[in-house]
Amino acid sequence: MNDHTSYILQPFDPEAPCMWTYLQFIYLYLLSFYSRLTFLPAGYQQLQVFRFTIEEINNSTDLLPGVILGYEIFDYCTDSLNFRAALDFLSSKGVVPFINIPRKVISVTGPFGSQKTLTVAPLFMANLMPMVNHGASSVELSNKYLYPSFFRTIPSDYYQVRAIVRILQYFNWNWIAFFGSDNAYSQDALTVFMDELKTANICLAFNGILSGDTSKYFDMFDKLNILNINVVVVFANIEFVIPFIEKAIEKRVRKVWIASETWSLNQDLMNADGIEALGVIIGMSIQGQGTLLGLDNFIINTMHQQNDTKCPSGSQVKKTCNQVCFECLKTNPEIITHQDPTFNFAIYSAVYAVAHALHKVLECGSSSCNNSRPFLPYVLTNALKGISFTLYNETMVFDESGNPPARYTIVYWDWNSRNFVKIGSYYTDPEVHFILNEELINWQGNKSVSMCSKDCDAGYRRVQTAFHSCCFDCEICIAGTYINTDPYTCLPCKEDEWSQNASTSCNKCFLQYLYETELLSVGLMFSASFIIGTSVAIAVLFAYNYNTPVVRSAGGKMCFFLLSCLALSSTCVFFFIGRPEHIDCIMRNPAFAVFYSACLSCLAVRSFQIVCVFKMATNLPKAYEFWVKHNGQWLIIVLFVVVQLFLCTLWIAVDGPKPVQTKVQTQIMFDCTLGNSAIFYLIIIFLGLLSVACFSFAYMGTDLPENYNEGKSITFSLLIFYISWAVFLTVRLSSSEKTTAAVNAISILCSLYGILYGYFFPKSYIIIFKPENNTTAYFQTSIQSYTLHTSSM
């Protein structure tokens, strides 16, 4: 006999026969790897995987040199009966202490299933006894406040549910049924499933509970057809799934079935008669090494050894002899080895996790471990939190919740080969990764569509018509709105955007105003600059020829004032270029109205003054003397300018022109408002009265000497004024703002050019090209001719 630690296999009876006693034990407590009643082959296979792993570790000197693991295995019969077993493993010399002292065992592996684990786990958590589980995937077990010493080598159902939702999203299935049992495994998954559906745009149309009463299953199948549900998620333990699937085969319920990991690789169901009538089955399988090297030979050898084992006689002995599984004696070893291998690697990893933690706690070296003194279970719990090891190229590590990395294989049940075909995978380490190859799926000529309502076309919003958000009508998003992330809302475009009917996005509007770089703007600015330059040139010409008769007859000093007003009026055109601001609106028409009123006042006074000289001086000498003495022409000009200035100031103060933008289809028009229209039209009327006065006085002087006859030139200027502003007002009422601004600027330029060409150009022409007509003698001759003509009448 050596001094290595060995193992024993026993049911719950400390005094059972066939028990071997060795020098030292390190116990692993395994709850229910198999059930003697219903699913013997699968349970027995899992039991042997556990034993196989223990012996592999014990036969190796790499991990725990000098230490051999021992274990006890119990069949999980019922919740109540197994409390006695759990308490026994928490005991010390037959007593369960309330203080931290070494216990009978230092770790627990199992039981299989979430509900069973949740039942006994609190007993071990109170003492921080490490539980390394291979078959409990409930989300609740990730709560470290309730289960601080719980670890598992199977991923949490949280990730499996998310993987299933990803499959549903991939195929655009949003009208789903969920079937689960009334236990922690299914109900926890359902809770996570419901949370995930809220953000995945998927509706749970029907939720069925699987129980022992199979008579209700046919009614459930009828509801699936009534609700037009074509995709069914079955997330339940195998003992509930098998009778449910059998009834579905009997009813020939043809759907797309999505299986949880408990039955996704079940060989018995795969080989069931008529199962291909169910349609398409897609399953989630825990990713891991499917075949453990040497396991099949170990199971076969073990069963052969059991056939040769003889227990002592006596009925009591046969009940407790733990070296022989009597139900397995009649079972073909091939049946055991061909069972669902889903949890084999999880069991294998669970035992190795404890072994690696022991390696750390016992400070094992290459040849021995420090096992001279006992340690408390919480020490092993702390060691489990930091381990990391690799088995069959799979890394096992626990996160802060005691969960391993989630690695799932997505399988498809191929009816032709009766095999499970890998069609994709889902894993979370080091980041979430989802792959699915639907080309490997044989849809049997009918790819299932599971929707309450067909998706709306682009640019249409959903109008919910029932309780479920997946049931809706489609309504077009009108122009000026669009639909994006929220399928139920047509969002309005921003102020500077536009859209057509049924749009999924908005386009930037084209901003319409007179840009500085466009040809029309350049032309307007050039024309205004030309007026300024021409006015300056004429002013210089008139100043140089100031004492000549032409300049004197044109008004003398008044010409310079008139030219200045023309130049200042033309600067208003520059404020029509570019995006209008408040100052631009004020400097457009209000400023022009003041300066142009000064121009018209000069023309009116000049025409009146000429008439006075020739017709009123002799008839009304005193009035003419008063006019000349008190500079009557300037008084009238100032009076008219002040009146117009008052009107413009009142216009601006009450409600002056302001920037405005108008959205017209795909464009935003920028312009200035008229402000108070009553005052605006009053200003126009005042300008009209001034123009009428000009025209009247000019007409009164039509029979004066040719050199003093301003009627033709002023009439031409006023005619241009009337036409241009009539066009502007017409356009203002009927056209777009950009066109209005351009016509407004052109009207101003036409009015100014009318005076410039009609009044100043003819005089400049005489000064430059006909200097012989710009003499005193020539003008006196004209006056004498006029006098002789009038006297002869």
BELCOR-V153152 format. One record per pair of residues at least 12 apart in sequence whose ideal C-beta (glycine too) atoms are under 7 Angstrom apart, sorted by the first residue. I is the first residue (numbers start at 1). J is the second residue. If there is no record, write none. Layout:
i=I j=J
i=I j=J
This chain:
i=3 j=23
i=4 j=66
i=4 j=68
i=5 j=22
i=5 j=24
i=5 j=25
i=5 j=26
i=5 j=67
i=5 j=68
i=5 j=69
i=5 j=70
i=6 j=22
i=6 j=68
i=6 j=70
i=7 j=54
i=7 j=68
i=7 j=69
i=7 j=70
i=7 j=71
i=8 j=20
i=8 j=70
i=8 j=72
i=9 j=73
i=9 j=322
i=9 j=323
i=10 j=72
i=10 j=322
i=11 j=74
i=11 j=320
i=11 j=322
i=12 j=74
i=12 j=84
i=12 j=85
i=12 j=88
i=13 j=320
i=16 j=320
i=16 j=322
i=17 j=312
i=17 j=317
i=17 j=320
i=17 j=321
i=18 j=311
i=18 j=321
i=18 j=322
i=18 j=323
i=25 j=70
i=26 j=67
i=26 j=69
i=26 j=70
i=26 j=106
i=27 j=70
i=27 j=71
i=27 j=72
i=27 j=104
i=27 j=105
i=27 j=106
i=28 j=69
i=28 j=71
i=28 j=105
i=28 j=107
i=28 j=109
i=28 j=351
i=28 j=354
i=29 j=72
i=29 j=89
i=29 j=105
i=29 j=108
i=29 j=109
i=30 j=50
i=30 j=71
i=30 j=73
i=30 j=109
i=30 j=110
i=31 j=74
i=31 j=76
i=31 j=82
i=31 j=110
i=31 j=111
i=32 j=74
i=32 j=75
i=32 j=76
i=32 j=110
i=32 j=111
i=32 j=112
i=32 j=116
i=33 j=46
i=33 j=47
i=33 j=50
i=33 j=73
i=33 j=110
i=33 j=112
i=34 j=46
i=34 j=47
i=34 j=75
i=35 j=75
i=36 j=75
i=36 j=327
i=38 j=239
i=40 j=327
i=40 j=331
i=41 j=331
i=41 j=335
i=41 j=336
i=41 j=339
i=42 j=339
i=42 j=340
i=44 j=325
i=44 j=328
i=44 j=336
i=45 j=299
i=45 j=336
i=45 j=339
i=46 j=343
i=46 j=347
i=47 j=73
i=48 j=298
i=48 j=299
i=48 j=302
i=49 j=292
i=49 j=295
i=49 j=344
i=49 j=347
i=49 j=348
i=50 j=347
i=50 j=351
i=52 j=292
i=52 j=295
i=52 j=298
i=53 j=347
i=53 j=348
i=53 j=351
i=53 j=352
i=54 j=69
i=54 j=71
i=54 j=351
i=57 j=69
i=57 j=351
i=57 j=355
i=63 j=355
i=63 j=356
i=63 j=359
i=64 j=355
i=64 j=358
i=64 j=359
i=64 j=364
i=64 j=369
i=65 j=364
i=65 j=366
i=65 j=367
i=65 j=368
i=65 j=369
i=66 j=368
i=66 j=369
i=67 j=362
i=67 j=369
i=67 j=371
i=76 j=111
i=76 j=116
i=79 j=119
i=82 j=120
i=86 j=120
i=86 j=123
i=87 j=123
i=88 j=104
i=89 j=104
i=89 j=105
i=89 j=108
i=90 j=103
i=90 j=123
i=90 j=127
i=90 j=129
i=91 j=103
i=91 j=104
i=92 j=104
i=100 j=376
i=102 j=374
i=102 j=376
i=103 j=377
i=106 j=377
i=106 j=380
i=107 j=130
i=107 j=132
i=107 j=354
i=107 j=380
i=108 j=124
i=108 j=129
i=108 j=131
i=109 j=132
i=109 j=134
i=109 j=350
i=109 j=351
i=110 j=133
i=112 j=135
i=113 j=135
i=113 j=136
i=113 j=185
i=113 j=237
i=114 j=136
i=114 j=137
i=114 j=138
i=114 j=183
i=114 j=184
i=114 j=185
i=114 j=188
i=115 j=183
i=115 j=184
i=115 j=185
i=117 j=133
i=117 j=136
i=117 j=141
i=118 j=138
i=118 j=140
i=118 j=184
i=121 j=147
i=121 j=150
i=124 j=149
i=125 j=147
i=125 j=148
i=125 j=149
i=125 j=150
i=127 j=377
i=128 j=148
i=128 j=149
i=128 j=377
i=128 j=378
i=128 j=381
i=129 j=149
i=129 j=377
i=130 j=149
i=130 j=151
i=130 j=377
i=130 j=380
i=130 j=381
i=130 j=384
i=131 j=149
i=131 j=150
i=131 j=151
i=132 j=151
i=132 j=152
i=132 j=153
i=132 j=350
i=132 j=353
i=132 j=354
i=133 j=150
i=133 j=152
i=133 j=350
i=134 j=153
i=134 j=154
i=134 j=343
i=134 j=346
i=134 j=347
i=134 j=350
i=135 j=154
i=135 j=343
i=135 j=346
i=136 j=152
i=137 j=154
i=137 j=155
i=137 j=156
i=137 j=157
i=137 j=160
i=137 j=185
i=138 j=157
i=138 j=184
i=138 j=185
i=138 j=188
i=139 j=156
i=139 j=157
i=139 j=158
i=139 j=188
i=139 j=192
i=140 j=184
i=140 j=188
i=142 j=156
i=142 j=401
i=142 j=402
i=142 j=403
i=144 j=401
i=149 j=381
i=150 j=402
i=151 j=353
i=151 j=384
i=151 j=398
i=151 j=402
i=152 j=402
i=152 j=403
i=152 j=404
i=153 j=346
i=153 j=349
i=153 j=350
i=153 j=353
i=153 j=396
i=153 j=404
i=154 j=286
i=154 j=346
i=155 j=286
i=155 j=403
i=155 j=404
i=155 j=406
i=156 j=403
i=157 j=188
i=157 j=189
i=157 j=192
i=158 j=192
i=159 j=406
i=159 j=428
i=160 j=260
i=160 j=261
i=160 j=284
i=160 j=408
i=161 j=189
i=161 j=192
i=161 j=193
i=161 j=196
i=162 j=196
i=163 j=284
i=163 j=408
i=163 j=426
i=164 j=233
i=164 j=258
i=164 j=284
i=165 j=196
i=165 j=200
i=165 j=202
i=166 j=426
i=166 j=434
i=167 j=258
i=167 j=282
i=167 j=410
i=167 j=436
i=168 j=202
i=169 j=200
i=170 j=436
i=173 j=231
i=173 j=450
i=174 j=201
i=174 j=202
i=174 j=203
i=174 j=451
i=174 j=470
i=175 j=203
i=175 j=205
i=175 j=229
i=175 j=450
i=175 j=451
i=175 j=452
i=175 j=470
i=176 j=202
i=176 j=203
i=176 j=204
i=176 j=205
i=176 j=229
i=176 j=231
i=176 j=233
i=176 j=450
i=177 j=205
i=177 j=206
i=177 j=208
i=177 j=224
i=177 j=229
i=177 j=232
i=177 j=233
i=178 j=190
i=178 j=193
i=178 j=204
i=178 j=207
i=178 j=233
i=178 j=235
i=179 j=208
i=179 j=210
i=179 j=232
i=179 j=234
i=179 j=236
i=179 j=244
i=180 j=209
i=180 j=210
i=180 j=235
i=180 j=236
i=181 j=210
i=181 j=236
i=181 j=237
i=181 j=240
i=182 j=209
i=182 j=211
i=183 j=237
i=185 j=237
i=186 j=235
i=186 j=236
i=189 j=235
i=203 j=452
i=203 j=468
i=203 j=469
i=203 j=470
i=205 j=227
i=205 j=229
i=205 j=468
i=206 j=223
i=206 j=224
i=206 j=227
i=206 j=229
i=208 j=220
i=210 j=236
i=210 j=240
i=210 j=244
i=214 j=243
i=214 j=247
i=217 j=244
i=217 j=247
i=218 j=247
i=218 j=251
i=221 j=248
i=221 j=251
i=221 j=253
i=224 j=253
i=224 j=255
i=229 j=450
i=230 j=255
i=230 j=256
i=230 j=448
i=230 j=449
i=230 j=450
i=231 j=255
i=231 j=256
i=231 j=258
i=231 j=448
i=231 j=450
i=232 j=255
i=232 j=257
i=233 j=258
i=234 j=257
i=234 j=259
i=234 j=260
i=235 j=260
i=236 j=262
i=237 j=262
i=238 j=262
i=238 j=263
i=238 j=266
i=241 j=262
i=241 j=263
i=242 j=269
i=245 j=269
i=248 j=278
i=249 j=272
i=249 j=274
i=249 j=275
i=249 j=277
i=249 j=278
i=252 j=277
i=253 j=278
i=254 j=277
i=254 j=278
i=254 j=279
i=255 j=278
i=255 j=279
i=256 j=279
i=256 j=280
i=256 j=282
i=256 j=448
i=257 j=278
i=257 j=281
i=258 j=282
i=259 j=281
i=259 j=283
i=259 j=284
i=260 j=284
i=261 j=284
i=261 j=285
i=261 j=286
i=261 j=342
i=264 j=283
i=264 j=284
i=264 j=285
i=264 j=411
i=265 j=283
i=265 j=285
i=265 j=340
i=265 j=342
i=265 j=411
i=265 j=420
i=266 j=340
i=267 j=338
i=267 j=339
i=267 j=340
i=270 j=413
i=270 j=418
i=271 j=418
i=276 j=415
i=280 j=441
i=280 j=443
i=280 j=448
i=281 j=413
i=282 j=410
i=282 j=412
i=283 j=411
i=284 j=408
i=284 j=410
i=285 j=342
i=285 j=408
i=285 j=409
i=285 j=411
i=286 j=342
i=286 j=346
i=286 j=408
i=287 j=407
i=287 j=408
i=287 j=409
i=287 j=425
i=287 j=427
i=288 j=345
i=288 j=346
i=288 j=394
i=289 j=345
i=289 j=392
i=289 j=394
i=290 j=341
i=292 j=344
i=292 j=348
i=296 j=337
i=299 j=333
i=299 j=336
i=299 j=337
i=300 j=333
i=303 j=328
i=303 j=333
i=306 j=324
i=306 j=325
i=306 j=328
i=306 j=329
i=307 j=329
i=309 j=323
i=309 j=324
i=311 j=324
i=348 j=391
i=349 j=391
i=349 j=396
i=352 j=389
i=352 j=391
i=353 j=384
i=353 j=387
i=353 j=396
i=356 j=387
i=356 j=389
i=357 j=380
i=357 j=383
i=357 j=384
i=357 j=387
i=358 j=380
i=360 j=383
i=360 j=387
i=361 j=375
i=361 j=379
i=361 j=380
i=361 j=383
i=384 j=398
i=385 j=398
i=405 j=427
i=405 j=428
i=405 j=429
i=406 j=427
i=406 j=428
i=407 j=427
i=408 j=425
i=408 j=426
i=408 j=427
i=409 j=422
i=409 j=425
i=410 j=423
i=410 j=424
i=410 j=425
i=410 j=426
i=410 j=436
i=411 j=423
i=412 j=440
i=412 j=441
i=421 j=440
i=423 j=436
i=423 j=437
i=423 j=440
i=423 j=441
i=424 j=436
i=424 j=437
i=451 j=470
i=452 j=468
i=452 j=470
i=452 j=471
i=453 j=470
i=453 j=471
i=453 j=472
i=456 j=474
i=457 j=474
i=458 j=502
i=458 j=504
i=459 j=476
i=459 j=477
i=459 j=483
i=459 j=502
i=459 j=503
i=459 j=504
i=460 j=474
i=460 j=475
i=460 j=476
i=460 j=477
i=460 j=502
i=461 j=475
i=461 j=477
i=461 j=483
i=461 j=487
i=461 j=488
i=461 j=489
i=461 j=490
i=462 j=474
i=462 j=487
i=462 j=488
i=463 j=475
i=464 j=488
i=476 j=501
i=476 j=502
i=477 j=490
i=477 j=502
i=477 j=503
i=478 j=501
i=479 j=499
i=479 j=500
i=479 j=501
i=480 j=492
i=480 j=493
i=480 j=498
i=480 j=499
i=481 j=493
i=481 j=499
i=482 j=499
i=482 j=503
i=482 j=504
i=482 j=505
i=482 j=506
i=483 j=504
i=484 j=504
i=493 j=506
i=494 j=506
i=496 j=508
i=496 j=509
i=496 j=668
i=497 j=509
i=498 j=665
i=498 j=666
i=509 j=663
i=509 j=666
i=509 j=667
i=509 j=668
i=510 j=666
i=510 j=667
i=511 j=668
i=511 j=670
i=512 j=667
i=512 j=668
i=512 j=669
i=512 j=670
i=512 j=737
i=512 j=738
i=513 j=578
i=513 j=579
i=513 j=580
i=513 j=670
i=513 j=738
i=513 j=741
i=514 j=576
i=514 j=577
i=514 j=578
i=514 j=738
i=514 j=741
i=514 j=742
i=516 j=577
i=516 j=578
i=520 j=742
i=521 j=577
i=524 j=573
i=524 j=576
i=524 j=577
i=524 j=745
i=525 j=574
i=525 j=577
i=527 j=749
i=528 j=570
i=528 j=571
i=528 j=573
i=528 j=574
i=528 j=749
i=531 j=566
i=531 j=567
i=531 j=570
i=531 j=752
i=531 j=753
i=531 j=756
i=532 j=567
i=532 j=570
i=534 j=756
i=535 j=563
i=535 j=566
i=535 j=567
i=536 j=567
i=538 j=563
i=538 j=760
i=538 j=764
i=539 j=560
i=539 j=563
i=541 j=764
i=541 j=767
i=542 j=559
i=542 j=560
i=545 j=767
i=548 j=767
i=548 j=774
i=549 j=774
i=549 j=775
i=549 j=776
i=549 j=779
i=550 j=763
i=550 j=766
i=550 j=767
i=550 j=774
i=553 j=707
i=553 j=708
i=554 j=763
i=555 j=602
i=555 j=606
i=558 j=602
i=558 j=606
i=558 j=633
i=561 j=602
i=562 j=599
i=562 j=602
i=565 j=595
i=565 j=598
i=565 j=599
i=566 j=599
i=566 j=752
i=566 j=755
i=566 j=756
i=568 j=595
i=569 j=592
i=569 j=595
i=569 j=596
i=569 j=599
i=569 j=748
i=569 j=752
i=570 j=752
i=572 j=587
i=572 j=588
i=572 j=591
i=572 j=592
i=572 j=748
i=573 j=745
i=573 j=748
i=573 j=749
i=575 j=587
i=575 j=588
i=576 j=588
i=576 j=741
i=576 j=744
i=576 j=745
i=579 j=670
i=580 j=659
i=580 j=670
i=580 j=671
i=580 j=672
i=581 j=659
i=582 j=658
i=582 j=659
i=585 j=657
i=585 j=658
i=585 j=659
i=585 j=672
i=586 j=652
i=586 j=656
i=586 j=657
i=588 j=657
i=588 j=672
i=589 j=657
i=590 j=648
i=590 j=651
i=590 j=652
i=590 j=656
i=590 j=657
i=592 j=748
i=593 j=644
i=593 j=648
i=593 j=683
i=593 j=687
i=594 j=641
i=594 j=644
i=594 j=645
i=594 j=648
i=596 j=687
i=596 j=751
i=597 j=640
i=597 j=641
i=597 j=644
i=597 j=687
i=597 j=690
i=598 j=637
i=598 j=641
i=599 j=755
i=600 j=687
i=600 j=690
i=600 j=691
i=600 j=694
i=601 j=636
i=601 j=637
i=601 j=640
i=601 j=641
i=601 j=690
i=602 j=637
i=603 j=694
i=603 j=714
i=603 j=759
i=604 j=690
i=604 j=693
i=604 j=694
i=604 j=697
i=605 j=633
i=605 j=636
i=605 j=637
i=606 j=710
i=607 j=694
i=607 j=697
i=607 j=698
i=607 j=701
i=607 j=710
i=607 j=714
i=608 j=697
i=609 j=633
i=610 j=701
i=610 j=704
i=610 j=708
i=610 j=710
i=611 j=697
i=611 j=700
i=611 j=701
i=612 j=624
i=612 j=627
i=614 j=704
i=640 j=690
i=643 j=686
i=644 j=683
i=644 j=686
i=647 j=679
i=647 j=682
i=647 j=683
i=647 j=686
i=648 j=683
i=650 j=679
i=651 j=675
i=651 j=676
i=651 j=679
i=651 j=680
i=651 j=683
i=654 j=676
i=654 j=679
i=655 j=675
i=655 j=676
i=656 j=675
i=657 j=672
i=657 j=673
i=657 j=674
i=657 j=675
i=658 j=672
i=658 j=673
i=658 j=675
i=659 j=672
i=660 j=672
i=660 j=673
i=662 j=737
i=664 j=736
i=669 j=736
i=669 j=737
i=669 j=738
i=670 j=737
i=671 j=737
i=671 j=740
i=671 j=741
i=691 j=718
i=691 j=721
i=694 j=714
i=694 j=718
i=695 j=714
i=695 j=715
i=695 j=718
i=698 j=710
i=698 j=711
i=698 j=714
i=698 j=715
i=699 j=711
i=704 j=786
i=705 j=782
i=705 j=783
i=705 j=786
i=706 j=782
i=707 j=779
i=707 j=782
i=713 j=758
i=713 j=759
i=713 j=762
i=714 j=758
i=714 j=759
i=716 j=754
i=716 j=758
i=717 j=754
i=717 j=755
i=717 j=758
i=717 j=759
i=720 j=750
i=720 j=751
i=720 j=754
i=721 j=751
i=721 j=754
i=724 j=746
i=724 j=747
i=724 j=750
i=724 j=751
i=725 j=747
i=727 j=743
i=727 j=747
i=728 j=743
i=728 j=744
i=728 j=747
i=731 j=743
